[in-house]
């Protein structure tokens, strides 16, 4: 799996020392991860390692061994089950000490935070603001649903009839992330063979403005990339709005703050909406269709 992950069309790969590793294999897993980091070809991907949570007996040595062995290669440490500010402060201080000792740029290694319980969610705004190292908030659905006693046996299932109990969680995470300029990512969908279920879960996260979603298997990659990038039609329209609005507010276009485009009023708020869609399309290296670009 460590080898296969290197060739997938994903934005980030994280190598795991936590839930995917049995307790008896925790120490040995560090060597496996370090070998993959040093010898693998991870070009074009953000590279992270998920350590064990701050209150386990493995966490400290996880961070020390990974950073000492491959701190120059990784972008982030992912910290799971963050329930207290002290968890983030501990990791922040430890990373600073290691970076100084290893003569790495201070602040080089970011922190990705997994929110997996009610205590973490209740202070998510404080967590997001705790240190400039925090780059990403990640929803951990399995542990969160268990902690809240939500009746499901499928990790990541968020399609319910009527009221969806996860909707307020998504909104809280999204608001905290946007307030502090962070990414917000949905966690896994565990039924590998259910591509429709994965697609539904991804669409729900995307509807709240999430930036992406975990994939557990290569079969989920295409669906994730499809959901979190705009459609060609939406991208074309966004670029056209930006082009038209820039013209209309220029002196040549009449210096107007609002204008009409295809029967629809466009103004500054429209421009901001278009920038979001166009930005996602540009990051996905989309190209406007020639018919609309003319």
Secondary structure by P-SEA (a helix, b strand, c coil): caaaaaaccccbbbbbccccccccaaaaaaaaaaaaaacccccccbbbbbcccccccaaaaaaaaaaacccccccbbbbcccccaaaaaaaaaaaaaaaaaaccccccbbbbbbbccaaaaaaaaaaaaccccccbbbbbcaaaaaaacccccccccccccccccaaaaaaaaaaaaaaabbbbbbbbbcccccaaaaaaaaaaaaaacccbbbbccccaaaaaaaaacccaaaaaaaaaaaaaaaaaaccccccccccccccccccaaaaaaaaaaaaaaaaacccccccccc
